Amino acid sequence: MRTLQLSKLKLALAAAFLGVTVSQSVFAQSVTEALTTGKAYGDFNLRYESVEQDNTAKDASALTLRTRLGYTSGSVNGFSATIEMEDSRIVMGQGDFTVGPAGYNSGLYSVIADPETTELDQGFIQYKNEKLTAKLGRQVITMDGHRFVGHVGWRQDRQTFDAMSVAYAPVKDLSIKYAYVTQRNRIFAQAADIDSKDHLVNVSYDTSVGKLVGYSYLLEMDNDTENALDTIGLSFTGSAKAGETKILYAVEYAKQSNESATTDYDVDYVKLEAGAVFSGITTKLGYEVLGSDDGLYGFSTPLATLHKFNGWSDQFLSTPAQGLVDTYISLAGKLAGGGWAIAYHGFQADETSLDVDDLGNELNASYVKKFGKNYVAGIKYATYSAGDINVDADKVWVWLGAKF
């Protein structure tokens, strides 16, 4: 009997060992398959930029090449990994520009924010199923069309975040996003990155007449000081048909508070936008207010893709203390297989004074065309006429991009 029991035990142990071995073998095979069936990709952008401003700095020009190379593995039980390197280089010695935060040619030329750098752009592990996507590591995060959280992809060294992020869709039409950010990897190379303790929450619901979004962005730099910047808001965007015309509409309101050892203020954000699409032309009329607290502090959006808003000449990357009111009109359409756009901005202070009221105006124009599946070329122009602050500025961009 004892011999029989020992034999059964040996058989059980052998079966268990064989099961573990087979399981390990299958897992190893799955990992190998995921690594060998992944996707490698490349993204290249060659761009010329010139800046002329009526200030003491010399006019700036830059010819830079941004190279982005990445690899995303296949999936194993919902898990995958992505690694992506980014490099920005001055081409043919055309580097007459200043990037202050990166320490490049400080104070000599007007600013073109494309420093030379080589760095890890993204590196994260992802888990994904039908309703949930979770990422851990360095990653791109965008919310609200980049107005409050964006990747600043217009610049050669785009913005990414060291973060844990979750996107969850529990039911149809409902989306919940959350991210905890420990480092903001900004557009000025590694030396200007910022340690942080940011909480980003965004909840959206699609209705039959538009999308309703509620958000809470609680920002704090991790530098042993009190510097909380909290923004809570609500937006609604949608469209409707009126015969052959498509009507566009958007409304948004946010409240922002700042608490630090030296400041304590509350400011408002308001956006109203109406538009129409007819005969292939999209036109929009908008009114955006980044408010001011008694002319001392202006509404701030430090994680935004700022180039997308308030004029392409980037005069208001930091909101003036008097706040900013941007009244704008834009037109966009198709021509010769490409897309064109024109916009006009009129700027005023939210809190006016005897010295500051008119903040100038700006005209923008662009044309972008794709060639085949992988190539794109574009030209863009911005001219800003100063008011009570800033100086006149003209900027031109010409670029060629390729993706594989």
SULLIN-V284718 format. One record per residue. N is the residue number from 1. RES is the residue in three letters. NEAR is the number of other C-alpha atoms within 10 Angstrom. Layout:
N;RES;NEAR / N;RES;NEAR
This chain:
1;MET;6 / 2;ARG;7 / 3;THR;8 / 4;LEU;9 / 5;GLN;10 / 6;LEU;11 / 7;SER;12 / 8;LYS;12 / 9;LEU;12 / 10;LYS;12 / 11;LEU;12 / 12;ALA;12 / 13;LEU;12 / 14;ALA;12 / 15;ALA;12 / 16;ALA;12 / 17;PHE;12 / 18;LEU;12 / 19;GLY;12 / 20;VAL;12 / 21;THR;12 / 22;VAL;12 / 23;SER;12 / 24;GLN;12 / 25;SER;12 / 26;VAL;12 / 27;PHE;14 / 28;ALA;12 / 29;GLN;12 / 30;SER;16 / 31;VAL;19 / 32;THR;14 / 33;GLU;15 / 34;ALA;19 / 35;LEU;18 / 36;THR;11 / 37;THR;13 / 38;GLY;15 / 39;LYS;13 / 40;ALA;14 / 41;TYR;12 / 42;GLY;15 / 43;ASP;15 / 44;PHE;20 / 45;ASN;19 / 46;LEU;20 / 47;ARG;21 / 48;TYR;17 / 49;GLU;20 / 50;SER;20 / 51;VAL;21 / 52;GLU;19 / 53;GLN;20 / 54;ASP;14 / 55;ASN;13 / 56;THR;10 / 57;ALA;15 / 58;LYS;18 / 59;ASP;18 / 60;ALA;21 / 61;SER;23 / 62;ALA;23 / 63;LEU;21 / 64;THR;24 / 65;LEU;22 / 66;ARG;22 / 67;THR;20 / 68;ARG;22 / 69;LEU;18 / 70;GLY;18 / 71;TYR;17 / 72;THR;20 / 73;SER;21 / 74;GLY;20 / 75;SER;19 / 76;VAL;16 / 77;ASN;11 / 78;GLY;12 / 79;PHE;18 / 80;SER;20 / 81;ALA;21 / 82;THR;20 / 83;ILE;19 / 84;GLU;20 / 85;MET;16 / 86;GLU;21 / 87;ASP;19 / 88;SER;22 / 89;ARG;19 / 90;ILE;19 / 91;VAL;14 / 92;MET;9 / 93;GLY;10 / 94;GLN;14 / 95;GLY;20 / 96;ASP;20 / 97;PHE;27 / 98;THR;25 / 99;VAL;21 / 100;GLY;19 / 101;PRO;16 / 102;ALA;19 / 103;GLY;13 / 104;TYR;20 / 105;ASN;15 / 106;SER;14 / 107;GLY;15 / 108;LEU;17 / 109;TYR;23 / 110;SER;26 / 111;VAL;24 / 112;ILE;19 / 113;ALA;20 / 114;ASP;27 / 115;PRO;26 / 116;GLU;20 / 117;THR;18 / 118;THR;17 / 119;GLU;14 / 120;LEU;18 / 121;ASP;22 / 122;GLN;18 / 123;GLY;21 / 124;PHE;20 / 125;ILE;18 / 126;GLN;19 / 127;TYR;17 / 128;LYS;17 / 129;ASN;11 / 130;GLU;9 / 131;LYS;12 / 132;LEU;15 / 133;THR;17 / 134;ALA;19 / 135;LYS;21 / 136;LEU;18 / 137;GLY;20 / 138;ARG;25 / 139;GLN;25 / 140;VAL;21 / 141;ILE;19 / 142;THR;17 / 143;MET;16 / 144;ASP;15 / 145;GLY;11 / 146;HIS;19 / 147;ARG;17 / 148;PHE;19 / 149;VAL;21 / 150;GLY;23 / 151;HIS;24 / 152;VAL;22 / 153;GLY;15 / 154;TRP;13 / 155;ARG;17 / 156;GLN;27 / 157;ASP;29 / 158;ARG;20 / 159;GLN;26 / 160;THR;25 / 161;PHE;28 / 162;ASP;23 / 163;ALA;24 / 164;MET;19 / 165;SER;22 / 166;VAL;19 / 167;ALA;18 / 168;TYR;18 / 169;ALA;16 / 170;PRO;12 / 171;VAL;9 / 172;LYS;9 / 173;ASP;11 / 174;LEU;16 / 175;SER;18 / 176;ILE;18 / 177;LYS;19 / 178;TYR;19 / 179;ALA;22 / 180;TYR;20 / 181;VAL;22 / 182;THR;21 / 183;GLN;19 / 184;ARG;22 / 185;ASN;25 / 186;ARG;19 / 187;ILE;24 / 188;PHE;24 / 189;ALA;22 / 190;GLN;17 / 191;ALA;11 / 192;ALA;15 / 193;ASP;17 / 194;ILE;16 / 195;ASP;17 / 196;SER;19 / 197;LYS;18 / 198;ASP;22 / 199;HIS;18 / 200;LEU;20 / 201;VAL;19 / 202;ASN;20 / 203;VAL;18 / 204;SER;20 / 205;TYR;16 / 206;ASP;16 / 207;THR;11 / 208;SER;8 / 209;VAL;11 / 210;GLY;16 / 211;LYS;17 / 212;LEU;18 / 213;VAL;20 / 214;GLY;19 / 215;TYR;22 / 216;SER;19 / 217;TYR;22 / 218;LEU;18 / 219;LEU;21 / 220;GLU;20 / 221;MET;18 / 222;ASP;15 / 223;ASN;11 / 224;ASP;6 / 225;THR;10 / 226;GLU;15 / 227;ASN;18 / 228;ALA;17 / 229;LEU;22 / 230;ASP;19 / 231;THR;24 / 232;ILE;18 / 233;GLY;18 / 234;LEU;17 / 235;SER;19 / 236;PHE;19 / 237;THR;18 / 238;GLY;17 / 239;SER;18 / 240;ALA;14 / 241;LYS;11 / 242;ALA;9 / 243;GLY;8 / 244;GLU;9 / 245;THR;13 / 246;LYS;14 / 247;ILE;19 / 248;LEU;20 / 249;TYR;18 / 250;ALA;17 / 251;VAL;18 / 252;GLU;18 / 253;TYR;17 / 254;ALA;19 / 255;LYS;17 / 256;GLN;22 / 257;SER;18 / 258;ASN;20 / 259;GLU;14 / 260;SER;12 / 261;ALA;8 / 262;THR;7 / 263;THR;12 / 264;ASP;14 / 265;TYR;17 / 266;ASP;19 / 267;VAL;20 / 268;ASP;20 / 269;TYR;23 / 270;VAL;17 / 271;LYS;18 / 272;LEU;18 / 273;GLU;18 / 274;ALA;18 / 275;GLY;18 / 276;ALA;19 / 277;VAL;19 / 278;PHE;13 / 279;SER;8 / 280;GLY;10 / 281;ILE;13 / 282;THR;18 / 283;THR;20 / 284;LYS;18 / 285;LEU;18 / 286;GLY;18 / 287;TYR;17 / 288;GLU;21 / 289;VAL;21 / 290;LEU;23 / 291;GLY;28 / 292;SER;26 / 293;ASP;18 / 294;ASP;16 / 295;GLY;17 / 296;LEU;13 / 297;TYR;21 / 298;GLY;27 / 299;PHE;28 / 300;SER;25 / 301;THR;20 / 302;PRO;16 / 303;LEU;22 / 304;ALA;22 / 305;THR;23 / 306;LEU;24 / 307;HIS;19 / 308;LYS;16 / 309;PHE;16 / 310;ASN;23 / 311;GLY;25 / 312;TRP;22 / 313;SER;22 / 314;ASP;16 / 315;GLN;22 / 316;PHE;18 / 317;LEU;17 / 318;SER;15 / 319;THR;19 / 320;PRO;23 / 321;ALA;19 / 322;GLN;25 / 323;GLY;29 / 324;LEU;27 / 325;VAL;24 / 326;ASP;24 / 327;THR;20 / 328;TYR;21 / 329;ILE;18 / 330;SER;18 / 331;LEU;18 / 332;ALA;19 / 333;GLY;17 / 334;LYS;15 / 335;LEU;11 / 336;ALA;7 / 337;GLY;10 / 338;GLY;15 / 339;GLY;15 / 340;TRP;20 / 341;ALA;18 / 342;ILE;18 / 343;ALA;20 / 344;TYR;21 / 345;HIS;21 / 346;GLY;19 / 347;PHE;23 / 348;GLN;22 / 349;ALA;26 / 350;ASP;24 / 351;GLU;21 / 352;THR;15 / 353;SER;11 / 354;LEU;5 / 355;ASP;8 / 356;VAL;16 / 357;ASP;18 / 358;ASP;19 / 359;LEU;23 / 360;GLY;21 / 361;ASN;21 / 362;GLU;23 / 363;LEU;20 / 364;ASN;19 / 365;ALA;19 / 366;SER;18 / 367;TYR;19 / 368;VAL;19 / 369;LYS;18 / 370;LYS;16 / 371;PHE;12 / 372;GLY;7 / 373;LYS;9 / 374;ASN;11 / 375;TYR;15 / 376;VAL;17 / 377;ALA;18 / 378;GLY;18 / 379;ILE;18 / 380;LYS;19 / 381;TYR;19 / 382;ALA;22 / 383;THR;21 / 384;TYR;24 / 385;SER;15 / 386;ALA;18 / 387;GLY;16 / 388;ASP;13 / 389;ILE;14 / 390;ASN;16 / 391;VAL;14 / 392;ASP;19 / 393;ALA;20 / 394;ASP;18 / 395;LYS;20 / 396;VAL;19 / 397;TRP;18 / 398;VAL;18 / 399;TRP;18 / 400;LEU;18 / 401;GLY;19 / 402;ALA;17 / 403;LYS;14 / 404;PHE;11
